[in-house]
């Protein structure tokens, strides 16, 4: 989306935008604190937070954040499922990133109660990068 239409879309639907900078071709980046801060700024006491990633080679997921090996294992297993150099028809060289993004998904929802995201004890929110490093976006909508 162009900058102007993006701003119009955000005003129309009351969407907040997070900018995410990734540092590797593939990584799960913990964005829990950024999302919590954004939800707090919105000021909604009870409702639902929807997180949406508007990219075809990235995604979003909730998983364990206490042990960084979990994120490493997820990225490693996705590489086994969709290796980078498998000879895909898509000629841009990032077909594996599209497949991994589809497997992870581009949206997730979290309940908000008493102004706080209702995540489990060990849960964190991860931006999943599969074609980085890049500057990316996560849209947040609460209701």
Helices and strands as residue ranges (DSSP letters): H 3-13, E 15-21, E 27-30, H 32-42, E 47-52, E 58-64, H 68-81, H 95-104, E 107-113, E 116-117, E 123-129, E 135-142
